[in-house]
Amino acid sequence: MSLGILVLAVLILAAAGFLAGRRRAISSAGGDPRRLHSLPGHYGQFAALLTAVPALALLAVWLMAQPMVIEQRVASLLPAGDASTSSLVMADVRRISTGLQRLAVTDGLSPRDVAGLSPEGLAPRLRAVGVAVTSMGPETLAAARAHRDLQDRLGFWMVVSVLATSAAGLGLALARIRPDFRARNTTERFVMVILIAASLVAVATTVGIVMSLLFETMNFFRLYPAQDFFLSLTWNPQFRGGSDLGIWPLLWGTMYISFIALLVAVPIGLLTAIYLAEYAGARARSWAKPAIEILAGIPTIVYGLFALVTVGPALRDWFAQPLGLGASSSSVMTAGLVMGIMLIPFISSLSDDIINAVPQSLRDGSYGLGATHSETVKQVILPAALPGIVGAILLGASRAIGETMIVVLGAGAAAKLSLNPFEAMTTVTVKIVSQLTGDTEFASPETLVAFALGLTLFAITLVLNVIALFIVRKYREQYE
């Protein structure tokens, strides 16, 4: 049974539990709902929740634990080796196991048929279903068969356990329903627990992302020296040994392009927000603000094409070549200008909303003291709105640091250290994508370096957040 069908079966049981619980509550009260402590619907909700929630929770835990159990059992069947070799062999085992499943679906190949095939006879059949394996010896094939067998057996018991838990929950709910049962109180507490769990999803997701990056980064540093990664000024992945994976050229390109983008977006966006909030009339604001926000809805690939076809050649012909600074249309300046245009609506819209949120009493007090409109804007409104404006700029900076498509098409993919804004460079995010795509081994340093790059980028954005929070608190204390 597939996962989707299993979830659907649990939801159908929960719907049936709602109807059964409501009917049982009414029948237990002799057909008079007034004798019940709670509304009939509360009894139905109690039965539905007790039917679905424990079963779905068991399913989630099972899905998380099953791969670890299978990997541990199968790893004991493989010969001992170093970390990189074991990872490569386990990757082949997983691919062969997936191929065996596809063969069982497409060709009706049973486990007994698989046991009768040699590695040489099985390899072309796996290639026919789109599974490419680097090596497949007898031990690897045996481990893959065990992997497939464990997945099938644990999948069967998962279905049985989840459905049994759901049915047991339904039976327990129906057994507890009586006229004096406080179904409403129990249901509300149940829903409260679900709401608290839902509110922790973001926290758990963040922790999961950080831990996954951290573990894979530790695997990378076992294969590649950390001091070379953080101190080397060269980025030269070879995928055949002898690679130089220094992060500084990528960090320099990221910060250089982001700085140019913010240099374009912050003044234009902030001045636009001041005009729309303080000077523009209702008619001008009604069409100007939506027109600016349209920029936020343009896909980044379109901005990248705009940089590649229009902005890059224009900068090359008008500035780079006449000044002798370069002859390529892909450059830091190209990506920075286009990225700055993309960031304008983020900064202007948020800053506009923040300026409008400044209390009118501050404006009236300033006018009452004899200040002009421009003096009020400069000395009262902007300082009061500064914490929010810093947040808007931080959002723009985070978007600039994480942008990929504009950099790929506008700045190129050259990892270098240079002050010339008309040279091609690249960023951390572009290299994360390039290192994780293509025909590469996941356990190689050249692939695992993507996680170290991601963790470094996460640390940089965290530092930016801390600095912004310090600035916000400092000025907030001054005006409160």
C-alpha positions as CSV (number, residue, x, y, z in Angstrom):
1,M,0.0,0.0,0.0
2,S,1.4,3.4,-1.0
3,L,1.8,6.2,1.5
4,G,-0.9,8.3,0.0
5,I,-3.4,5.5,0.1
6,L,-2.5,4.7,3.7
7,V,-3.0,8.4,4.8
8,L,-6.3,8.4,2.9
9,A,-7.4,5.2,4.7
10,V,-6.7,6.8,8.0
11,L,-8.6,10.0,7.1
12,I,-11.6,7.8,6.0
13,L,-11.5,6.0,9.3
14,A,-11.4,9.4,11.1
15,A,-14.5,10.6,9.1
16,A,-16.3,7.4,10.0
17,G,-15.2,7.9,13.6
18,F,-16.8,11.3,13.6
19,L,-20.1,10.0,12.4
20,A,-20.0,7.0,14.7
21,G,-19.0,9.1,17.7
22,R,-21.8,11.6,17.1
23,R,-24.3,8.8,16.7
24,R,-23.2,7.0,19.8
25,A,-23.4,10.1,21.9
26,I,-27.0,10.7,20.8
27,S,-28.0,7.1,21.4
28,S,-26.3,7.1,24.8
29,A,-28.5,10.1,25.8
30,G,-31.7,8.3,24.7
31,G,-32.0,10.4,21.6
32,D,-32.1,13.7,23.6
33,P,-29.0,15.8,22.9
34,R,-29.9,18.1,25.9
35,R,-28.8,15.3,28.3
36,L,-25.3,15.4,26.9
37,H,-22.5,17.5,28.5
38,S,-21.3,18.7,25.1
39,L,-22.7,19.1,21.7
40,P,-22.9,16.0,19.6
41,G,-20.4,17.3,17.2
42,H,-17.8,17.5,20.0
43,Y,-18.1,13.8,20.6
44,G,-17.7,13.2,16.9
45,Q,-14.6,15.4,16.9
46,F,-13.2,13.5,19.8
47,A,-13.6,10.2,18.0
48,A,-12.1,11.6,14.8
49,L,-9.1,13.0,16.5
50,L,-8.4,9.9,18.5
51,T,-8.7,7.9,15.3
52,A,-6.4,10.0,13.2
53,V,-3.8,11.8,15.3
54,P,-2.1,8.8,17.0
55,A,-2.0,6.8,13.8
56,L,-0.6,9.7,11.8
57,A,2.0,10.4,14.5
58,L,3.0,6.8,14.5
59,L,3.3,7.0,10.7
60,A,5.6,10.1,10.9
61,V,7.9,8.5,13.5
62,W,8.0,5.2,11.5
63,L,9.0,7.1,8.3
64,M,11.8,8.8,10.1
65,A,13.1,5.8,11.9
66,Q,12.8,3.2,9.1
67,P,15.6,4.4,6.9
68,M,18.0,4.5,9.8
69,V,17.1,1.0,10.9
70,I,17.5,-0.3,7.3
71,E,20.9,1.5,6.8
72,Q,22.2,0.1,10.1
73,R,21.1,-3.5,9.3
74,V,22.4,-3.4,5.7
75,A,25.7,-1.8,6.7
76,S,26.6,-4.8,8.7
77,L,26.4,-6.9,5.6
78,L,29.1,-4.8,3.8
79,P,32.8,-5.1,4.1
80,A,34.5,-2.6,6.5
81,G,36.0,0.5,4.8
82,D,36.7,4.2,5.4
83,A,33.9,6.7,5.5
84,S,34.0,7.8,1.9
85,T,34.2,4.2,0.5
86,S,31.3,3.1,2.8
87,S,29.2,6.0,1.7
88,L,29.8,5.2,-2.0
89,V,28.9,1.6,-1.6
90,M,25.8,2.4,0.4
91,A,24.7,4.8,-2.3
92,D,25.1,1.9,-4.9
93,V,23.0,-0.3,-2.5
94,R,20.2,2.2,-2.4
95,R,20.2,2.7,-6.2
96,I,20.2,-1.1,-6.8
97,S,17.4,-1.5,-4.3
98,T,15.4,1.2,-6.1
99,G,16.1,-0.6,-9.4
100,L,14.8,-3.9,-8.0
101,Q,11.6,-2.2,-7.0
102,R,11.2,-0.8,-10.5
103,L,11.8,-4.2,-12.0
104,A,9.2,-5.7,-9.7
105,V,6.7,-3.2,-11.0
106,T,7.6,-3.1,-14.7
107,D,8.8,-6.7,-15.4
108,G,7.1,-8.5,-12.5
109,L,10.5,-9.7,-11.2
110,S,10.0,-11.5,-7.9
111,P,12.7,-11.8,-5.1
112,R,13.2,-15.4,-6.2
113,D,13.9,-14.3,-9.8
114,V,16.3,-11.6,-8.5
115,A,18.2,-14.2,-6.4
116,G,18.8,-16.3,-9.5
117,L,20.4,-13.4,-11.4
118,S,24.1,-12.7,-11.4
119,P,25.5,-9.1,-11.1
120,E,26.4,-9.3,-14.8
121,G,22.8,-10.3,-15.8
122,L,21.1,-7.8,-13.5
123,A,23.2,-4.7,-14.6
124,P,21.7,-4.3,-18.1
125,R,18.2,-4.7,-16.7
126,L,18.8,-2.0,-14.1
127,R,20.1,0.3,-16.8
128,A,17.0,-0.3,-18.8
129,V,14.9,1.1,-15.9
130,G,17.1,4.1,-15.5
131,V,19.4,3.0,-12.7
132,A,23.1,3.5,-13.2
133,V,25.5,1.8,-10.8
134,T,29.2,2.4,-10.6
135,S,30.0,-1.1,-9.3
136,M,27.9,-4.1,-8.4
137,G,29.8,-7.1,-6.8
138,P,28.2,-10.1,-5.1
139,E,28.4,-8.4,-1.7
140,T,26.8,-5.2,-3.0
141,L,24.0,-7.1,-4.7
142,A,23.3,-9.2,-1.6
143,A,23.1,-6.0,0.5
144,A,20.7,-4.5,-2.0
145,R,18.5,-7.5,-1.9
146,A,18.5,-7.3,1.9
147,H,17.7,-3.6,1.7
148,R,14.8,-4.2,-0.7
149,D,13.5,-7.1,1.5
150,L,13.7,-5.0,4.7
151,Q,11.9,-2.1,3.0
152,D,9.1,-4.4,1.9
153,R,8.7,-6.1,5.3
154,L,8.9,-2.9,7.3
155,G,6.5,-1.3,4.8
156,F,4.0,-4.1,5.4
157,W,4.2,-3.8,9.2
158,M,4.0,-0.1,8.9
159,V,0.6,-0.4,7.2
160,V,-0.6,-3.0,9.7
161,S,0.5,-0.9,12.7
162,V,-0.9,2.4,11.5
163,L,-4.3,0.9,10.6
164,A,-4.4,-1.1,13.9
165,T,-3.6,2.1,15.8
166,S,-6.3,4.0,14.0
167,A,-8.9,1.3,14.6
168,A,-7.8,1.0,18.3
169,G,-8.2,4.8,18.7
170,L,-11.7,4.6,17.2
171,G,-12.6,1.8,19.6
172,L,-11.2,3.6,22.6
173,A,-13.1,6.8,21.7
174,L,-16.4,5.0,21.2
175,A,-15.9,3.2,24.5
176,R,-15.3,6.5,26.4
177,I,-18.4,8.3,25.0
178,R,-21.1,8.7,27.7
179,P,-23.6,11.5,28.4
180,D,-21.4,12.9,31.2
181,F,-18.2,12.7,29.2
182,R,-16.6,16.2,28.8
183,A,-16.0,15.9,25.1
184,R,-15.7,19.6,24.5
185,N,-13.0,20.1,27.1
186,T,-11.1,17.0,25.9
187,T,-11.4,18.1,22.3
188,E,-10.2,21.7,23.0
189,R,-7.2,20.4,24.9
190,F,-6.5,18.0,22.0
191,V,-6.7,20.8,19.5
192,M,-4.5,23.0,21.7
193,V,-1.8,20.4,21.7
194,I,-2.0,20.2,17.9
195,L,-1.8,24.0,17.6
196,I,1.3,24.0,19.9
197,A,2.9,21.3,17.8
198,A,2.1,23.2,14.6
199,S,3.7,26.3,16.1
200,L,6.9,24.4,16.7
201,V,7.2,23.2,13.1
202,A,9.1,26.3,12.2
203,V,11.5,25.9,15.1
204,A,11.9,22.2,14.4
205,T,12.5,22.9,10.7
206,T,15.2,25.4,11.5
207,V,16.9,23.0,13.8
208,G,16.6,20.2,11.2
209,I,18.2,22.4,8.5
210,V,21.0,23.5,10.8
211,M,21.7,19.9,12.0
212,S,21.7,18.5,8.5
213,L,24.1,21.2,7.3
214,L,26.3,20.6,10.4
215,F,26.5,16.8,10.0
216,E,27.3,17.0,6.3
217,T,29.8,19.8,6.9
218,M,31.6,17.6,9.5
219,N,31.8,14.8,6.9
220,F,33.3,17.3,4.5
221,F,35.9,18.4,7.0
222,R,36.9,14.8,7.6
223,L,37.8,14.6,3.9
224,Y,39.1,18.1,3.4
225,P,41.1,20.3,5.8
226,A,39.1,23.1,7.4
227,Q,42.0,25.5,7.4
228,D,42.4,25.1,3.6
229,F,38.7,25.7,3.2
230,F,38.6,28.9,5.3
231,L,42.1,30.3,4.4
232,S,42.7,29.4,0.8
233,L,42.2,32.1,-1.8
234,T,41.6,29.7,-4.7
235,W,38.5,27.8,-5.8
236,N,39.4,25.0,-8.1
237,P,37.3,21.8,-7.8
238,Q,38.7,19.0,-9.9
239,F,36.6,15.9,-8.9
240,R,39.7,13.8,-9.5
241,G,41.9,14.8,-6.6
242,G,44.1,17.8,-6.1
243,S,41.1,20.2,-5.6
244,D,41.5,23.6,-4.0
245,L,38.2,24.5,-2.3
246,G,38.9,27.9,-0.7
247,I,35.7,29.9,0.2
248,W,37.1,33.4,-0.1
249,P,36.6,33.9,-3.8
250,L,32.9,32.9,-3.5
251,L,32.4,35.1,-0.4
252,W,34.0,38.0,-2.1
253,G,31.7,37.7,-5.2
254,T,28.6,37.3,-2.9
255,M,29.4,40.4,-0.9
256,Y,30.5,42.5,-3.9
257,I,27.3,41.8,-5.9
258,S,25.1,42.2,-2.8
259,F,26.8,45.5,-2.0
260,I,26.2,46.9,-5.5
261,A,22.6,45.7,-5.4
262,L,21.9,47.4,-2.0
263,L,23.7,50.5,-3.2
264,V,21.1,50.7,-6.0
265,A,18.0,49.5,-4.1
266,V,18.3,51.2,-0.7
267,P,18.4,54.9,-1.8
268,I,15.8,54.4,-4.6
269,G,13.5,52.2,-2.5
270,L,13.7,54.5,0.6
271,L,13.2,57.7,-1.4
272,T,10.3,56.1,-3.2
273,A,8.7,55.1,0.1
274,I,9.1,58.6,1.5
275,Y,7.5,60.1,-1.5
276,L,4.6,57.7,-1.5
277,A,4.0,57.9,2.2
278,E,4.4,61.7,2.8
279,Y,4.2,63.6,-0.5
280,A,2.2,61.7,-3.1
281,G,-1.5,62.4,-3.4
282,A,-4.1,59.7,-3.3
283,R,-4.4,59.4,-7.1
284,A,-0.6,59.2,-7.7
285,R,-0.3,56.6,-4.8
286,S,-3.1,54.5,-6.2
287,W,-1.2,53.7,-9.4
288,A,2.4,54.2,-8.4
289,K,2.5,51.7,-5.5
290,P,0.9,48.8,-7.5
291,A,3.2,49.6,-10.4
292,I,6.3,49.3,-8.2
293,E,5.0,46.1,-6.5
294,I,4.7,44.5,-9.9
295,L,8.5,44.3,-10.0
296,A,8.3,41.9,-7.0
297,G,6.2,39.4,-9.0
298,I,8.6,39.1,-11.9
299,P,10.4,35.7,-11.8
300,T,14.1,36.0,-11.2
301,I,14.9,34.1,-14.4
302,V,13.3,37.0,-16.3
303,Y,15.6,39.4,-14.4
304,G,18.5,37.1,-15.4
305,L,17.5,37.2,-19.0
306,F,17.2,41.0,-18.8
307,A,20.7,41.2,-17.4
308,L,22.1,38.8,-20.0
309,V,20.4,40.4,-23.1
310,T,20.1,44.1,-22.2
311,V,22.0,45.4,-19.2
312,G,25.2,43.3,-19.7
313,P,25.9,44.3,-23.4
314,A,25.0,48.0,-22.6
315,L,27.5,48.2,-19.7
316,R,30.1,46.4,-21.8
317,D,29.7,48.8,-24.8
318,W,29.2,52.0,-22.9
319,F,31.6,51.7,-19.9
320,A,33.8,48.5,-19.8
321,Q,35.3,48.6,-23.2
322,P,35.8,52.4,-23.5
323,L,37.4,52.5,-20.1
324,G,39.5,49.4,-20.8
325,L,38.0,47.5,-17.8
326,G,36.8,44.4,-19.7
327,A,35.1,43.0,-22.7
328,S,32.6,40.6,-21.2
329,S,28.9,41.3,-20.8
330,S,28.8,39.1,-17.7
331,S,30.1,41.1,-14.7
332,V,29.5,42.0,-11.1
333,M,28.1,45.3,-12.1
334,T,25.5,43.7,-14.4
335,A,24.2,41.3,-11.7
336,G,24.3,44.0,-9.0
337,L,22.3,46.5,-11.0
338,V,19.6,44.1,-12.0
339,M,19.5,42.6,-8.6
340,G,19.1,46.1,-7.2
341,I,16.1,46.7,-9.4
342,M,14.6,43.5,-8.2
343,L,15.1,44.6,-4.5
344,I,13.5,48.0,-4.9
345,P,9.8,46.8,-4.3
346,F,10.9,44.9,-1.2
347,I,12.5,47.9,0.4
348,S,10.0,50.5,-0.8
349,S,6.8,48.6,0.0
350,L,8.0,47.6,3.5
351,S,9.4,51.1,4.3
352,D,6.2,52.7,3.0
353,D,4.1,50.6,5.4
354,I,6.5,51.3,8.2
355,I,6.4,55.1,7.6
356,N,2.6,55.1,7.5
357,A,2.6,53.2,10.8
358,V,4.3,56.1,12.6
359,P,1.7,57.7,14.9
360,Q,0.1,60.9,13.5
361,S,0.6,62.5,16.9
362,L,4.4,62.7,16.2
363,R,3.7,64.6,13.0
364,D,1.2,66.9,14.7
365,G,3.6,67.6,17.6
366,S,6.4,68.4,15.1
367,Y,4.2,70.8,13.1
368,G,3.0,72.4,16.4
369,L,6.6,73.2,17.3
370,G,7.0,75.0,14.0
371,A,8.8,72.4,11.9
372,T,8.3,72.2,8.2
373,H,7.2,69.1,6.3
374,S,10.7,68.2,5.2
375,E,12.1,68.8,8.7
376,T,9.4,66.6,10.2
377,V,10.2,63.8,7.7
378,K,13.9,64.0,8.4
379,Q,14.0,64.6,12.1
380,V,10.9,62.8,13.4
381,I,9.3,60.3,11.0
382,L,12.5,58.6,9.7
383,P,14.1,58.2,13.1
384,A,10.9,56.8,14.5
385,A,10.6,54.4,11.6
386,L,14.3,53.5,11.5
387,P,14.0,50.1,13.2
388,G,11.4,48.9,10.6
389,I,13.5,50.4,7.8
390,V,16.5,48.5,9.0
391,G,14.4,45.4,8.9
392,A,13.4,46.1,5.3
393,I,17.0,46.6,4.3
394,L,18.0,43.4,6.1
395,L,15.3,41.6,4.1
396,G,16.7,43.0,0.9
397,A,20.2,42.0,1.9
398,S,19.1,38.4,2.7
399,R,17.3,38.2,-0.7
400,A,20.5,39.5,-2.4
401,I,22.8,37.1,-0.7
402,G,20.5,34.1,-1.6
403,E,19.9,35.1,-5.2
404,T,21.1,32.6,-7.8
405,M,19.6,33.0,-11.3
406,I,20.5,36.6,-11.8
407,V,24.1,35.8,-10.8
408,V,24.3,32.8,-13.1
409,L,23.1,34.8,-16.2
410,G,24.4,38.2,-15.3
411,A,27.7,37.6,-13.5
412,G,28.9,34.3,-14.8
413,A,30.5,31.5,-12.9
414,A,34.2,32.6,-12.4
415,A,35.4,32.4,-8.8
416,K,38.0,35.1,-8.4
417,L,39.2,37.9,-6.2
418,S,39.1,41.2,-8.1
419,L,38.1,44.8,-7.5
420,N,37.1,45.4,-11.1
421,P,33.2,45.5,-11.1
422,F,33.2,44.7,-14.9
423,E,34.8,41.3,-14.5
424,A,32.8,38.0,-14.2
425,M,32.5,36.6,-10.7
426,T,30.2,34.2,-8.9
427,T,28.6,33.7,-5.5
428,V,28.2,31.0,-2.8
429,T,24.7,30.0,-3.9
430,V,25.7,29.5,-7.5
431,K,28.4,27.1,-6.5
432,I,26.1,25.3,-4.1
433,V,23.9,24.5,-7.1
434,S,26.7,23.6,-9.4
435,Q,28.4,21.3,-6.9
436,L,25.2,19.3,-6.2
437,T,24.2,18.9,-9.9
438,G,25.7,16.8,-12.6
439,D,27.3,13.3,-12.6
440,T,29.2,13.5,-9.3
441,E,29.6,11.3,-6.3
442,F,27.7,12.6,-3.3
443,A,30.4,11.4,-0.8
444,S,33.2,13.3,-2.6
445,P,34.7,16.5,-1.1
446,E,33.7,18.4,-4.2
447,T,30.0,17.6,-3.5
448,L,30.0,17.8,0.3
449,V,31.6,21.2,0.1
450,A,28.1,22.5,-0.8
451,F,27.0,21.9,2.7
452,A,30.0,23.7,4.2
453,L,29.2,26.6,1.9
454,G,25.5,26.6,3.0
455,L,26.5,26.5,6.7
456,T,28.9,29.4,6.2
457,L,26.2,31.4,4.4
458,F,23.8,30.6,7.3
459,A,26.3,31.9,9.8
460,I,26.8,35.1,7.8
461,T,23.1,35.9,7.7
462,L,22.8,35.1,11.4
463,V,25.5,37.7,12.1
464,L,23.7,40.2,9.9
465,N,20.5,39.5,11.9
466,V,22.3,40.1,15.2
467,I,23.8,43.4,14.0
468,A,20.4,44.6,12.8
469,L,18.8,43.6,16.0
470,F,21.4,45.6,18.0
471,I,20.8,48.7,15.8
472,V,17.0,48.3,16.1
473,R,17.1,48.0,19.9
474,K,19.5,51.0,20.2
475,Y,17.3,53.4,18.3
476,R,14.1,52.0,19.7
477,E,15.2,52.8,23.2
478,Q,15.9,56.4,22.1
479,Y,12.3,57.0,20.8
480,E,10.2,55.1,23.2
